[in-house]
Amino acid sequence: MKNNLSFEEALGALEEVVEALEGQDVPLEEAMRLFEQGVKSAALCQKALGRVEQKVEKLMRGPGGELKLQNFEDA
């Protein structure tokens, strides 16, 4: 799995893994491989969400560094 997947690509890969594990009788070795792939996809999603959260937080900081609560439409 590539580490430079977009959030949407990583989420799609994770959804495919979950579907495969839930919907089929998967041999143990294949299930472990799918599980590892799912963990990697989940980590990529979490990393991407963390980057977005930091961006939003940065955008919502005031000039003195204090956080301001604003609607996204007002920011």
N, C-alpha and C positions, 0 to 999 in steps of 0.2 A: 504494500500500500504506500502510495506517495504521501509525503508529509506536507505537500503544498496544495492539498485539496481545499476547495472552498468549503465554507460551512455547509452549504446545501449538498455538495457532493459527499462530504463525510457523513452527514445526517442520512442521506439516501443509502449509503453503504451500510450504516448501522441498521437502518430499517430492513434492508435485505437480509442481514445476518439474523435479526430477530425473527423475521418471517421464516427463514430456513430452519432455525432451531425450533420454532413453535409448530411448524406445519408438517414436519417430516420425521420419520425414524432415521436419524442420522447416526452412522457408526461413531464410536467414541473418539477415534482419532480425528475424524472430520469435525465433530462437535467441538473438540478442543481447538482446532485450527480456526473455526468460525468464531469461537469465543474470543480468542486472541485478536482476531481481526476486529471484532466488535469493540473490544477494550481500546484498541488503537483509534478506531473511529470516534468513540466517545471522548477520548482524550483530545483529539483534534477539534471536536465540537466545543468542548469546554475551553480550550485555549482560544478559539476564535471568539467565543462569547466573552471571555475575559478581556480580550483586546477591545471589543466594542464597548464593554462596560467602562474601561479606562478612558476611552475617547469621550463617552457621554459624560463621565465625571469631570474630565478636563474642560469640556465645553460648558459645564455648569458651575465651575469655580469662579468666584468673583475676583476682582483685581488684587485683593489682599490674601487670596488663597482660600477664603471661606466658601463652603458649599452653599449654593442657593437652590432652593427647591422651585422648579419651574415646570410648567407643562412643556412637552416637547415642541408643541406648536408655537409657544411663546419664546423659545430659546433661540 
